[in-house]
Amino acid sequence: MTSATRSLTLELYAVAIILAGSLYCLPAAKAGVVYRLDQTHASAGETIVVRAILFNDTQNELNWVPPKNLVLQWRSETGQAIRSLAYLDTAPSQAHVPVNNFVQSAWRAVVPKGVEGLQAVNIEGQPALLALDTSPLEKSPVAGTPANVPVVDAGAARTGQQRDPALPDNVVAATGASVRSGPAVAQQTTSAPPSAFDTFRNSLSPYEPIYFDVGTKGGANARFQLSFKYRLFTPADPENPAFIDHMYLGYTQTSLWDLAGNSSPFVDTTYNPSLFWHADALWQNEDKKWLLGLSTGIEHKSNGKGGTDSRSLNDGFVEPQFNYRLDGGSTLTFAPRIKAYFGTSQNPDYAGYTGHVDWKLRWAQDNGLVLTGLYRQGSQGHATQIEAAWPLRRTFLNMNGYLHVQYFNGYGETLLGYNQKYDSQIRVGLSLVP
């Protein structure tokens, strides 16, 4: 090992030790409920929907039971008040809300007789004031009338002026709004179709873990992985996707890099494209603690080399994902990937060293520690991989990503050396997706 490489390795370990010694919890925030009306206009006798969204931005999981009824106060411009009930859409049940997640509930209410004009609607006991226009739509001065006026520069009126001046046309046009008039509140406006880049970005998501780790056993070396999946079809109804909407293209690339050798060569790289069907939640129980997901498809692996160093194989796989929400805000996942190999003429004994099942176990705290384990058992060898990740936002660095530690022992760390046993190796680095 060169002195420069040794120095770089020591610096990386020093950073890792500093990170590990600086973990702390951020102060807890306070979760809150936001209410809104699904409609802007409804007349007496018509049904409206009151929707509540609870966002959990605390440090722990929340349990929330929406009330069966809400008391609504209807107040007119003259101060006349009417009280009525809103009824929960579904039977009340406790919702488990992970950190940085949300849950929503809906209640239905009939607009009472006697309300007229613009109504301020309050959910009794909540600091929320909502607006609903109850006038006949064709005569409504609020919800049914276009705003045939320019956009003003609010607060820019000079002393003596009764109104704020209009903004320049180019400033208003840059927002995508009409310069001279705006639509009525009740009128549906159409948004511009997403750009090609937006469509691509919205269809792309993480797949396998993404990390870059450095170790020193046998000389300075690095192991890193990139992985993503691309959704092939955009659901017409996101809440009720069709079967074909669950189809994905996946790609994972894993490399072992010799940092100590002359010219720092790559030992081997595995290129792993795949086509699969995936659903996060095929089934869940009533209290939403148990959740079953599924992935199934085909994949190809190759190291892109020729001659005696060439390695490639294909497999079809089925991977059920059993998830259990634990009290305290964490999830335990057991996801065995069962594989059937085909097209392995270059390395027919591959399954003997890696087996037909990837036994995967994962425990993840919400906004906290993530532990994962992988075990493979073949007739001629086995492999064990254990990983730990801690969010760097919860360290003094306050940065994105995770401090990542990976342990590996056994066969199959590279496709080139699938039949060679690797001694225990510990690497430390950065993970973007643990």
N, C-alpha and C positions, 0 to 999 in steps of 0.2 A: 504494500500500500504506500503510495507516495505521501510526502509530508503535507501537500496541499489537500489531498483527499482525506487524510487523517484529521486535519484541522477542520474541514467542512463537516465531517461526521460528528466530531466533538461539539461543534457549534449547534448542529441540529439536535443533538441529545440535550444540550444545555437549554435550548428553547423549549423542548418537550418537558423538561423537569420544571422550568419556570411556569409553563402553562398548567401543569398538573398541580402545582402548589398554590395556584391563584384562583381556584374555582370558588365561586360564591354565588349566593342566590340574590337575584334582583328583588327589590321591594314589590310586593303584590299589588296589582291594580284591582279595581273594583268593577265587577261585571254589572251590566245594566240591561234593561229591557227597552227596546224601541218599538213604539206602536205606529201603525199607519193604516189608512183606508185604501182598499183596492180600487175604489171608485172616487171620482171627483163630483159626480152628480147622481142623485137618486131622489125620486119623489115619494111622498107619503104612501105607505103600503108596500113599497119595494124593499127587497132584501139587500143589505150591504155586508161586506166582509171586513172585519177588523183583524189585522194580522200583527202578531208580536214576534220580534226577533231578539233572542237572548244570545249575546256574544260573550264568550268566556275569555277575558284577557287577564285572568288571575294566574297564579302559579300552580293551581291544583284543579282537578276535575270538579265539576259542579253537578249536583243532582237537582233537577227542577221539575216540579209538577205544576202544569198550567191549571189555573182555576176553572172549574166547570162553568161558571158564569162570570160575566163582567157587568158592572152597573155603568150605564152610559148616561151622561148628563148632556142634554141638548139645550143650547143657549142661543137665543136670537139677538139681533142688534138692539132690541129694546130691553133685554135682560130677562125675558120670559124663559123659565127653565122647565124642562120635562125630563123625567128619568125613566129609563127602560132597561131591559136586560139583553145581553148578547150571550149566545149559547155556543159552547165549545163544539167544534166540528166532529171530534172523535171522543171516545171515552177517555177520561183523565188517566194518565200513566206517567210514571217517573221517567224523565229523560236524563241520560248520562251525557254530559257535555265535556269533551276533552278540552285541554288548554288550546287556545287559538282556534277553536271551532265554534259553531253556532247551531242553534236549533230554533225552529219557528213553529208557531201554533196559530190557529185561525178560529175565530168565532163569527157566527152569523147573527145579524140583528135586523129587525124590521123597522123602517123609518116610521115613527109614531104619527098618528093623525094629529093635526094641529100645528105641526112645524111648518114654517114658511121661510122662503128666502135663504140667505146664507146662514148656516148654522155652525157654531163652534161646538165641537163634540169633545167631551172630556171623559177619559176612563177614570172613574171615581177612585181616589186614592193614589193616582199617578200624576206626575207633573207633565202631562201631555195634553196638548190642545190641537185638535185636528179640525179641518174645514171641510164642509160638505154643502154643495149648492142644491137646495130642494125645490127651486123654482121650476116650472115647466121649461124644458130645455130650449124650445123655440123662442121663449120670452125671457130667458135668463140673462141678466146683465153681467153675470160673473162667468159661469161655465160655458154659456152658449154664444158669447159675443167675442169676435176677433179683437185683438189689440191693435187697432189701426193708428199707431203712434210710433215715433222713432225710439231708439234706445238712448237714454240720457246718460250723461257723465255725473252720476250721483255724488252730491256734495260739492260740485264745482260751481254752483251759482254764486255770483258776486253779490255784495251788499246792495239791496234794493231790487234785485231780480226775484221774481215770484217762482220761477221754474229753473231747474238745472238745464244746461245746454245739451244739445244732442251730440253724441259721439261722432267722429268722422266716419263716413261710409265704409272706408277700407278696414277700419278697426272692427266694425260690426260684421262685415262680410267675412272676415278671417275666422270668426267663430262658427260660421256655417248658418247663421240666422239671417232672416230677411231684414233688409235695411229699413223698410218703411212700415212693416206690419208683422204681427205675430199671430199664430192660429189661436182659436178658442181653446180654453182649458180642456174641454171634453173632446176636442178633435184629436184623433190619433195622428201622430206625425211619423213618417217613415225615416229610418236611419239609413245612412249610406251603407252599401254592402261592404264587408270587411275586405281589406286589401289581401293580395296573395301572401305577403309576409305575415299579416295577422292570422290568416288561416293556417299557415305553416306553424307559427308560434303556438297557437291554441291547440294544435293537434299533437305537439311534441311534449313528452313528459319523461321523467326518470324511469329507468328499468331496474337494472342491477346496481349495486353500490358503485360509487365513483370516488376514487382515492388516489393518492400518491404517497407511498411509504418508502422509507430508507432503512436499511439494516447494514450490519458490518460482518456477520459471520461468513467466513470464506472470502473476505474482502468486501469493500464497500459495494453495495448493490441497491437497486430500487425495484419495486414492483408497483405498477400502476394500472388502473382500469378506467375505461370510459364506457358509458352505457346509456342508451335512450330507447324509447319506443315511440312509434308514430301511429296515431289513430287514423285508419283508412277512410272512415265514414263519419260525418258529423250528424248526430241524431237530430231529427226534426223536432222531437220532444225530448229534451235532456232528462226529464224525470221518468220517461218510459221509453228507453232506447230499444230499438229492434235488435234481433239476434245478430244481424250483420254489422250493427254499430259497434260490436265488441271485438272486431277484427283489428289486429295490430301488426305492424312490421317492427321488429326489434333488431338492435345491433349492439354487440358488446365486443370490446377489444381489450385484451389483457397482455401486458408485456413484462418481461423480466430483463433488467438492464444491469450490465456489469460496469459499475462506475470505476472500478480499480484497474481494469485491463487497459492495454494500449488502445488508444482511440475510443475508449469507453463503448464497446460494442453491445448491441442488444443480443441477449442469449436466445430469446425466442419470443414471438408474438402470436397470439391466437386471435384469429378473425372469426367472429361468431354471429352471422346473420340468422334471423328467425322469422317465421310467420306463425301467429298464434291467435287464439281466441281467449279473451280475458274478461272476467267480471269480478269486481271487488266484493259484491254482496249478492250472492245467489239466494241466501236465506239468512234471517236473523230472528232470534226469539223476541218475546214481547218486551222484556226489559232492555233489549238491545245489548246485552252483555256477551252473548254468543253470536258470532258472525262467520258465515262460510263463504269463501271465495274460490275461484277456480281459474286455472290457466291450462290450456292444452294446445299443442301445435307441433311443428317440426322445426329443426334447426340444423345448421351445418357448421362444422368447425374445421379450420385449416390454418396451418402456420405459414402458408404462402411460400414455402421453400421447394426446391427441386432435388432430384436425385435421392440419395440415401437419407437425407434430412427431411424429406417431404412427409407430412402427416396430415391426414384428413379423415373425417368420419361424419355420419349423419345420425340423427336419432329423432324419434317421435316421443313426446313426453306428455304426461298428465300430472298436474300439480294442484291438489286440493290445498286450500289454505284455511286452517282452523284458527280463528281469532277469539280471544277471551279478554274482555275489559275487566281489569282488576280495580278494586277500590283503591283510591289514592291517586288515580290518574295515570295508569300505565296499561299496556297491551301486551299479552303473551301470544305469540304466533307459532304454530307448528305447521310446516309446509314441506312435506316429503315430495320430491320430484322423482317420479317413476319413469324410467327411460327404456326404450327398445331401440337397439342400434341397427343400422343398415348401411351398406356402402362402406364397410371398414376393411376392404381388401388390403390396404397399405399397412394397417395395424390391427389384425384380427384378434389379438389378445388384449386389446384395450380394456374391455370390460373386466378382465381378470384382475386388473390393478385399481380400477375406479368403481367397479360394481354397477348395479342397475338402478340404484336409488341414492339420491342426494338427501340425506336426513338433515333438515334445516330447522333450527329453533331460534327464536328471536324474542327478546324482551325490550320494550321501548317505553321509557318514560315520556310523557308529554313535555316537550321543551327541556329534556334532560338526557340522562344516560341511555345509551343504546348498546345492548349486548347481543351478539349473534354467534351461533355455533353451527358448523358444518361438519358432517362425518360421512365418509364413503367407505364401504367395505366390499372388496372383491375377493376372489378365491386365492389370489396371489399377493395381495397387499391391501393397505388401507390408508386413509388420509384424514387428518384432523385440522380444522381451521377455526380459530376463536378470535373474535374481534370486539373491541370496545371503542365507543365514540362519545365525546363530550362536546356540547355546543360551545363554540368560542365566544358567542355573545354573552355567555355567563362566566367570562373571565375578564381580567383587566383589559384585554385587547378589544373587547366588544366588537368583534368582526364576524363576518359570515363564515360558515363552514364548521368543521368539527376537528378537534384533536383526535387522531385515529391511531390505535395500536392494533397490530395484527400478528397472530402467532400461527405458524404452519409447521406441520410435521407429517411426513409420509410420501406417498406417490402422487404424481399427476399435477405438480405445481405448474409445469409447462407441458404443452402438447408434444414438443420434441422429446422431452425426457419423461414421458408418462410412465415408463417402466423402470425409472431410476428413483431410488428412495432419497429424499431430501431430509437432512437432519433438522432438528428443531431450529427455527429461525424466528426472531422477533424483530418487527419493523415498526417504526413510528413515523407519522406524517400527518397530512391534511386530507380530510374527506369532505367532499361537497354533498354527497348523498350516502349516509351510512347504511 
